[in-house]
Amino acid sequence: MTAAPRSTPAPGEAEIADAVMRTAKRIRRGTFDRLAPYGINPSQGRALDVLARGSHHGRMIRLNQLAERLHIAPRSVTTVVDALESGGLVERVQDPDDRRAILLRLTEAGERMVARIGQVRQEVAEEYFGRISSDDRATLLRLLQATDQAFEQAHPHLNKHGSPAAPPHPPAG
């Protein structure tokens, strides 16, 4: 008599969380190991990414807005921006609407670095996920998006980083 195959128990939530975190750490480490020769650390890479997203069509953002989007203290963002500015990747510009405020703008070198970061991220992602089938990649993405959406619906008071959402800014006037 042949024994019936045992079904594998479903993984627990902590096991899934561990696998996701391990994956994220490996991808992050691989990305920033490749960016280290360019003098870019993770904080600087994230700041460049935020500036690139916030700087479309000539828009610039303030230091305090960058700090908010990075979820770091304003004094910490100043250190990050100082390093990016000394590397010629970012420039500070006086806000024409509020002479007390400073805006941040990517330089051409900064835009090239953002493009390089994008290339490196793509290369690392291909190395990490390229060996699984396109169907499995689609399933993985769908499951992660569904998980994220379910979490957001269950916790509407949190922002996309899992921190309490900041109150809306009053309109400029």
C-alpha positions as CSV (number, residue, x, y, z in Angstrom):
1,M,0.0,0.0,0.0
2,T,1.4,3.4,-1.0
3,A,1.1,6.2,1.6
4,A,-0.8,9.2,0.5
5,P,1.5,12.2,-0.2
6,R,1.6,14.6,2.7
7,S,0.5,18.1,1.9
8,T,3.0,20.8,2.8
9,P,1.8,23.1,5.6
10,A,1.1,26.6,4.5
11,P,3.9,28.9,5.5
12,G,3.3,31.3,8.4
13,E,3.1,35.0,8.0
14,A,6.5,35.4,9.8
15,E,8.1,33.0,7.4
16,I,6.8,35.0,4.4
17,A,7.9,38.3,6.0
18,D,11.4,36.9,6.5
19,A,11.6,35.7,2.9
20,V,10.4,39.2,1.6
21,M,12.9,41.0,3.9
22,R,15.8,38.6,2.9
23,T,14.9,39.3,-0.8
24,A,14.8,43.1,-0.3
25,K,18.1,43.1,1.6
26,R,19.9,41.1,-1.1
27,I,18.5,43.4,-3.9
28,R,19.4,46.5,-1.9
29,R,22.9,45.3,-1.1
30,G,23.5,44.2,-4.7
31,T,22.3,47.6,-6.0
32,F,24.3,49.7,-3.7
33,D,27.4,47.5,-3.9
34,R,27.3,48.4,-7.7
35,L,26.8,52.0,-7.0
36,A,29.6,52.4,-4.4
37,P,32.2,53.0,-7.1
38,Y,30.2,56.1,-8.1
39,G,30.3,57.4,-4.5
40,I,26.6,56.9,-3.9
41,N,25.3,55.5,-0.7
42,P,21.7,54.2,0.0
43,S,20.5,57.5,1.5
44,Q,21.9,59.5,-1.4
45,G,20.3,57.1,-3.9
46,R,16.9,57.4,-2.3
47,A,17.2,61.2,-2.2
48,L,18.1,61.3,-5.9
49,D,15.1,59.1,-6.7
50,V,12.8,61.4,-4.7
51,L,14.3,64.5,-6.4
52,A,13.9,62.9,-9.9
53,R,10.2,62.1,-9.2
54,G,9.5,65.5,-7.7
55,S,11.5,67.4,-10.3
56,H,9.5,66.6,-13.4
57,H,8.7,69.5,-15.7
58,G,11.1,71.9,-14.0
59,R,9.5,71.4,-10.5
60,M,11.8,71.5,-7.6
61,I,11.2,70.6,-4.0
62,R,12.3,72.1,-0.7
63,L,14.7,70.5,1.8
64,N,11.8,69.9,4.3
65,Q,9.7,68.2,1.6
66,L,12.7,65.9,0.8
67,A,13.1,65.1,4.5
68,E,9.4,64.3,4.8
69,R,9.4,62.0,1.7
70,L,12.5,60.2,3.0
71,H,11.1,60.0,6.5
72,I,14.3,61.5,8.0
73,A,15.1,64.5,10.2
74,P,15.7,67.8,8.3
75,R,19.3,68.0,9.7
76,S,19.9,64.5,8.3
77,V,18.6,65.5,4.8
78,T,21.0,68.5,4.9
79,T,23.9,66.1,5.3
80,V,22.7,64.0,2.4
81,V,22.1,67.0,0.2
82,D,25.5,68.5,1.1
83,A,27.2,65.3,-0.2
84,L,25.1,65.3,-3.4
85,E,25.8,69.0,-4.0
86,S,29.6,68.5,-3.4
87,G,29.4,65.7,-6.0
88,G,27.8,68.0,-8.5
89,L,24.5,66.0,-8.6
90,V,22.2,68.5,-6.9
91,E,22.1,72.3,-6.6
92,R,20.3,74.6,-4.2
93,V,18.2,77.3,-5.7
94,Q,16.4,80.2,-4.0
95,D,12.7,79.8,-4.1
96,P,11.4,82.7,-6.2
97,D,8.1,82.7,-4.3
98,D,9.7,82.7,-0.8
99,R,13.2,84.1,-0.7
100,R,13.7,82.4,2.7
101,A,13.2,78.9,1.2
102,I,15.7,76.9,-0.7
103,L,14.7,74.5,-3.5
104,L,16.6,71.5,-4.7
105,R,17.2,70.7,-8.4
106,L,19.0,67.8,-10.0
107,T,21.9,68.9,-12.2
108,E,22.6,67.2,-15.5
109,A,25.1,65.0,-13.7
110,G,22.4,64.2,-11.2
111,E,20.0,63.2,-13.9
112,R,22.7,60.9,-15.4
113,M,23.2,59.3,-12.0
114,V,19.5,58.7,-11.6
115,A,19.5,57.0,-15.0
116,R,22.6,54.9,-13.9
117,I,20.8,54.0,-10.7
118,G,17.8,52.8,-12.8
119,Q,20.1,50.7,-14.9
120,V,21.7,49.1,-11.9
121,R,18.3,48.4,-10.3
122,Q,17.2,46.7,-13.5
123,E,20.3,44.6,-13.8
124,V,20.1,43.5,-10.1
125,A,16.4,42.7,-10.5
126,E,17.0,40.7,-13.6
127,E,19.7,38.7,-11.9
128,Y,17.5,38.1,-8.9
129,F,14.2,37.4,-10.6
130,G,15.3,36.5,-14.2
131,R,15.6,32.8,-13.4
132,I,12.0,32.3,-12.5
133,S,9.3,32.1,-15.2
134,S,7.4,35.1,-16.4
135,D,4.2,33.5,-15.1
136,D,5.8,33.1,-11.6
137,R,7.0,36.8,-11.8
138,A,3.5,37.9,-12.7
139,T,2.0,35.9,-9.9
140,L,4.6,37.2,-7.4
141,L,3.9,40.8,-8.4
142,R,0.2,40.3,-8.2
143,L,0.4,38.7,-4.7
144,L,2.7,41.4,-3.4
145,Q,0.4,44.2,-4.8
146,A,-2.7,42.4,-3.3
147,T,-0.9,42.1,0.0
148,D,0.0,45.8,0.0
149,Q,-3.5,46.9,-1.0
150,A,-5.1,44.7,1.7
151,F,-2.7,46.2,4.3
152,E,-3.5,49.8,3.2
153,Q,-7.2,49.1,3.4
154,A,-6.9,47.6,6.9
155,H,-4.6,50.6,8.0
156,P,-5.8,53.7,6.2
157,H,-4.2,55.9,8.9
158,L,-0.7,54.7,7.8
159,N,1.3,56.0,4.8
160,K,2.9,53.7,2.2
161,H,5.9,53.2,4.5
162,G,3.8,52.0,7.4
163,S,4.2,55.2,9.4
164,P,1.4,57.4,10.6
165,A,0.3,59.6,7.7
166,A,1.3,63.2,8.0
167,P,-1.6,65.7,8.2
168,P,-2.3,67.5,5.0
169,H,-0.5,70.7,4.4
170,P,-2.6,73.9,4.4
171,P,-2.8,75.5,1.0
172,A,-0.1,78.0,0.3
173,G,-1.5,81.5,0.5
